[in-house]
Structures are given as C-alpha cells and as structure tokens.
Amino acid sequence: MSPCATAGGPVALALLLAGCALTSAPAAPPPVDQKLLAALRAAVPRNPISVGEDPYSTWAGRTPPRPPPETVCGVQFDGDRFHYRLTTFASAAEAAGAGYRVTHTGGCGACSTLQDLAVYVEHPDLTGPVRRCVVQPGTLGCIEALGFSHACAQIWAFNVQNTRRECFGVCTRSWMSGEPSTKPDGTLNDCLQCDEDRSGPVFKAVAGRTRRNSGIRSSIPRPDEQVSPVVHDYVPGPAGRSPQADGTAPAHSD
C-alpha cells in the first residue's frame, strides 16, 4: 500500500506536499553532467548572503517587494577560477557589461550560491526530500544534508514551517481527497497553491534562486513561460573547459 494511503497528521501533510498525490510518476530527468556538479560544489562565494531571524515573522501580514522584471543575479569568477562573487543587476545587459554572467533571474539571495544551484540541478524533485525533513528531528540539519548551503537550508526550513502553519487544513483536505498535484486545467491543487500564495513570496524574496528562475524544470508541472531561459555554461571546468548544464537547459528554445 502506498504511504500516501496510510499516513496521517503531520506525516500526511509532509507526504502530500512531497507530491504523494501525483497520479503518475514524473518523467525521468535528463542526465546531469557530473563534472558540472563537481565544479559547482567546489566553487566558493566571496559574498554569500545570510539569513537572520524568521523572515515570515518579519513580513507577517505584508508581501515583500518584487524586483523589477529585468533584474538578474550575476556571477563572476576570480582569476583563480575557484572563488566568485554574486551581484544583483538591473538587467542582463548591465551584468554582461560588468563582466558577469546571469546565474538566475531576479535579485541575488540566500540560495544564489553555486552550491545551491548544484542541488537544484541534481534533484528535479526537491519538494519531496525537503518536506520529509519536516517529520524528522533536526529539520534544518536534514535539509542542509541535501547539499544546501546553511543559509539556503534556513530559508527552506522557515518556508516549510510557514506552510505548515498556514496551509495545514487545506492540505489535509487535499490529501484526504487524493487529488493530484495539478487540476485538469493545469493549475496547482489547493494545497500547493496555498503554499505558493502564503509562503512563496517571502521565500522568493529571501532565497533569490529558485528552480524556475534558474532555468530548471521541477517535478511539479509549470507553464513554459514560467521557466527562465538560463544556461549555466559559465562554470570553469577542468583545463579551463566550461561544462554545459545538461539538466538545466531552458524549457523552451525560442
């Protein structure tokens, strides 16, 4: 019997958010360039962005301002091809003029490091592993063990806690009805939409990087126009080669 059919209480919520309600398994992701992953994990940021207190408490009852639509987070490697800097620019053209490459659209944040990008590239389904950490002792450590930087793991943990506070009832109903992650018209089910509405704005503002704004498809179906056309071909590889991100090509080529 499926764990989705037997779980209850907080476990049910975690499993529902993890995608247990899917009626069929998502398609297998494209192969990931292991050399790219190694290069991303080896790179060291000069200016990582930290997370302090719970941003959901800071922004309680308010929505963080969204950056202008052309905003990008740029990355530039030092001469040692090992250390790098992250900087927010008003546009991709401005970033290019300063010698930076776009690593994701939107402003830089706690998850903008290349270490965090490696996690997104390697795991198309992060919802499941992260949500399952909710029902384990030491949620933050569990999330960080997935490969995230400490700051990125923090905002993921805060996001999970907020969704549990704000969406427990609607997610329980979604679980009990056994509805899939998307409705027939392609929109998210009520549980995932609640997570998107109640937790998404703060998460995006603090994390900076998401899978979609990094050009990465996730296990949750999204319209093509929601996935940014970002290609991660800027990472120094062996002998100066820049490996292509096989698993992070834009969802649409036009």
C-alpha positions as CSV (number, residue, x, y, z in Angstrom):
1,M,0.0,0.0,0.0
2,S,1.2,3.5,-0.8
3,P,2.4,5.6,2.2
4,C,0.1,8.3,0.9
5,A,-2.8,6.0,1.8
6,T,-1.7,5.2,5.3
7,A,-0.1,8.4,6.6
8,G,-1.9,10.7,9.0
9,G,-1.5,14.1,10.8
10,P,1.8,15.9,10.1
11,V,3.2,13.0,8.2
12,A,0.2,13.2,5.8
13,L,0.9,16.9,5.3
14,A,4.5,16.3,4.6
15,L,3.8,13.5,2.2
16,L,1.2,15.5,0.4
17,L,3.5,18.4,-0.1
18,A,6.1,15.9,-1.2
19,G,3.9,15.0,-4.2
20,C,2.4,11.7,-2.9
21,A,-0.9,12.8,-4.5
22,L,0.6,12.5,-8.0
23,T,-1.4,10.1,-10.1
24,S,1.7,9.0,-12.0
25,A,5.4,9.3,-11.6
26,P,7.1,12.3,-13.3
27,A,9.2,11.7,-16.4
28,A,12.8,10.8,-15.7
29,P,15.0,13.9,-15.8
30,P,17.8,14.3,-18.4
31,P,21.3,13.1,-17.4
32,V,23.2,15.5,-15.3
33,D,26.8,16.5,-16.1
34,Q,28.7,15.2,-13.1
35,K,31.7,17.4,-13.9
36,L,29.4,20.4,-13.7
37,L,28.1,19.3,-10.3
38,A,31.7,18.9,-9.0
39,A,32.7,22.3,-10.3
40,L,29.6,24.0,-8.8
41,R,30.2,22.4,-5.4
42,A,33.9,23.2,-5.4
43,A,33.3,27.0,-6.1
44,V,33.5,29.3,-3.1
45,P,31.5,32.5,-2.9
46,R,33.2,35.7,-1.7
47,N,30.0,37.3,-0.6
48,P,27.3,34.8,0.4
49,I,24.0,36.2,1.7
50,S,23.0,35.2,5.2
51,V,19.5,34.7,6.8
52,G,18.8,36.1,10.2
53,E,15.5,35.7,12.0
54,D,12.5,34.0,10.6
55,P,11.6,36.2,7.5
56,Y,7.9,35.0,7.7
57,S,7.7,36.8,11.1
58,T,9.4,39.9,9.7
59,W,7.0,40.1,6.8
60,A,3.9,38.9,8.7
61,G,0.8,40.4,7.1
62,R,2.9,42.0,4.3
63,T,4.3,41.0,1.0
64,P,8.0,41.7,0.2
65,P,8.5,44.0,-2.8
66,R,9.3,42.2,-6.0
67,P,12.4,43.3,-8.0
68,P,11.8,44.9,-11.5
69,P,11.2,42.2,-14.1
70,E,14.6,42.6,-15.9
71,T,16.6,42.1,-12.6
72,V,19.2,39.4,-12.7
73,C,21.7,37.8,-10.3
74,G,25.1,37.7,-11.9
75,V,28.2,35.6,-11.1
76,Q,31.8,36.4,-11.8
77,F,34.8,34.1,-11.1
78,D,38.1,35.4,-9.8
79,G,41.3,34.8,-11.6
80,D,41.9,31.7,-9.6
81,R,38.7,30.2,-11.2
82,F,37.7,29.0,-7.8
83,H,36.3,31.9,-5.9
84,Y,33.4,34.0,-7.3
85,R,31.1,37.0,-6.4
86,L,27.4,37.4,-6.7
87,T,25.8,40.7,-7.6
88,T,22.3,41.9,-8.4
89,F,22.0,43.9,-11.7
90,A,19.1,45.8,-13.2
91,S,19.4,43.8,-16.4
92,A,21.3,41.0,-18.2
93,A,23.0,43.7,-20.4
94,E,24.2,45.5,-17.3
95,A,25.6,42.3,-15.8
96,A,27.4,41.5,-19.1
97,G,28.8,45.0,-19.2
98,A,30.3,44.4,-15.8
99,G,31.8,41.1,-16.8
100,Y,29.2,39.0,-15.0
101,R,27.1,36.0,-16.3
102,V,23.5,35.5,-15.3
103,T,23.0,32.7,-12.9
104,H,19.3,33.3,-12.3
105,T,16.7,36.0,-12.9
106,G,15.6,38.2,-10.0
107,G,17.8,39.5,-7.3
108,C,20.6,37.5,-5.5
109,G,19.6,35.9,-2.2
110,A,20.5,33.2,0.3
111,C,20.2,30.4,-2.2
112,S,22.1,32.1,-5.1
113,T,25.3,30.3,-4.4
114,L,26.6,27.7,-6.9
115,Q,26.5,25.1,-4.2
116,D,22.7,25.6,-4.0
117,L,22.5,25.5,-7.8
118,A,24.1,22.1,-7.7
119,V,21.3,20.8,-5.5
120,Y,18.7,22.1,-7.9
121,V,20.5,20.7,-10.9
122,E,20.9,17.3,-9.3
123,H,17.4,16.9,-7.8
124,P,14.4,17.8,-10.0
125,D,12.2,16.8,-7.1
126,L,13.2,18.8,-4.1
127,T,9.8,19.1,-2.7
128,G,9.7,15.5,-1.5
129,P,13.1,15.4,0.2
130,V,12.6,18.8,1.9
131,R,9.1,18.1,3.1
132,R,10.1,14.8,4.5
133,C,12.6,16.6,6.7
134,V,9.6,18.1,8.5
135,V,8.8,14.8,10.2
136,Q,12.4,14.2,11.3
137,P,14.2,15.6,14.3
138,G,16.5,18.4,13.3
139,T,14.7,19.8,10.2
140,L,17.4,22.3,9.4
141,G,20.2,19.8,9.6
142,C,18.2,17.4,7.4
143,I,17.7,20.0,4.7
144,E,21.3,21.1,4.9
145,A,22.4,17.4,4.4
146,L,20.7,17.5,1.0
147,G,23.7,19.7,-0.1
148,F,22.3,23.2,0.5
149,S,24.4,26.0,2.0
150,H,23.5,26.8,5.6
151,A,21.6,30.0,4.6
152,C,19.6,28.3,1.9
153,A,18.7,25.5,4.2
154,Q,17.5,28.1,6.7
155,I,15.0,29.7,4.3
156,W,13.8,26.3,3.1
157,A,13.2,25.3,6.8
158,F,11.3,28.6,7.5
159,N,9.3,28.1,4.4
160,V,8.2,24.6,5.4
161,Q,7.3,25.8,8.9
162,N,5.2,28.6,7.5
163,T,3.3,26.4,5.1
164,R,2.6,24.0,7.9
165,R,1.1,26.9,9.9
166,E,-0.8,28.5,7.0
167,C,-2.0,25.5,4.9
168,F,-2.4,22.5,7.3
169,G,-6.2,22.4,6.9
170,V,-6.4,22.8,3.1
171,C,-3.5,20.3,2.6
172,T,-5.2,17.8,4.9
173,R,-8.3,18.0,2.7
174,S,-6.3,17.7,-0.4
175,W,-4.6,14.6,1.0
176,M,-7.9,13.0,2.1
177,S,-9.4,13.6,-1.4
178,G,-6.3,12.1,-3.1
179,E,-6.2,14.9,-5.6
180,P,-3.1,15.1,-8.0
181,S,-0.7,18.0,-7.8
182,T,-2.4,19.8,-10.7
183,K,-6.1,20.2,-11.6
184,P,-7.4,19.3,-15.0
185,D,-6.9,22.8,-16.2
186,G,-3.2,22.7,-15.3
187,T,-3.4,24.9,-12.2
188,L,-1.9,23.7,-8.9
189,N,-4.1,21.8,-6.5
190,D,-5.4,23.8,-3.5
191,C,-2.6,22.7,-1.1
192,L,0.2,23.5,-3.5
193,Q,-1.5,26.8,-4.4
194,C,-1.7,27.7,-0.7
195,D,2.0,27.0,-0.4
196,E,2.6,29.2,-3.4
197,D,0.5,32.0,-2.2
198,R,1.3,32.0,1.6
199,S,4.9,31.0,1.5
200,G,6.1,31.7,-2.0
201,P,6.6,35.5,-2.0
202,V,8.8,35.6,1.1
203,F,10.8,32.5,0.0
204,K,11.5,34.0,-3.4
205,A,12.5,37.4,-1.9
206,V,14.9,35.8,0.6
207,A,16.2,32.8,-1.3
208,G,16.8,34.7,-4.6
209,R,17.4,31.5,-6.6
210,T,14.5,29.1,-7.3
211,R,14.5,26.2,-9.8
212,R,12.3,28.1,-12.2
213,N,14.3,31.3,-12.3
214,S,17.4,29.2,-12.8
215,G,16.0,27.6,-15.9
216,I,15.4,24.2,-14.1
217,R,12.3,22.1,-14.5
218,S,10.9,20.6,-11.3
219,S,8.6,17.6,-10.7
220,I,5.7,20.0,-10.5
221,P,4.3,20.8,-14.0
222,R,4.8,24.5,-14.8
223,P,4.0,26.5,-18.0
224,D,7.0,27.1,-20.2
225,E,6.9,30.8,-19.7
226,Q,7.5,30.4,-16.0
227,V,10.9,28.9,-16.5
228,S,13.6,31.4,-17.2
229,P,15.9,30.8,-20.2
230,V,19.2,30.5,-18.2
231,V,22.0,28.2,-19.3
232,H,24.8,27.5,-16.8
233,D,27.8,27.4,-19.1
234,Y,30.0,29.8,-17.2
235,V,31.5,27.5,-14.6
236,P,35.2,26.9,-15.1
237,G,35.8,23.2,-15.7
238,P,38.9,21.0,-16.0
239,A,41.6,22.6,-18.1
240,G,39.6,25.7,-18.5
241,R,36.6,24.0,-20.1
242,S,33.1,25.2,-19.2
243,P,30.8,22.2,-19.0
244,Q,27.2,22.6,-20.2
245,A,24.4,22.1,-17.7
246,D,22.7,19.2,-19.4
247,G,19.9,19.1,-16.8
248,T,19.4,22.9,-16.8
249,A,18.7,23.8,-20.4
250,P,15.8,26.2,-20.8
251,A,12.4,24.6,-21.1
252,H,11.8,26.5,-24.4
253,S,14.3,27.3,-27.1
254,D,12.6,30.3,-28.6
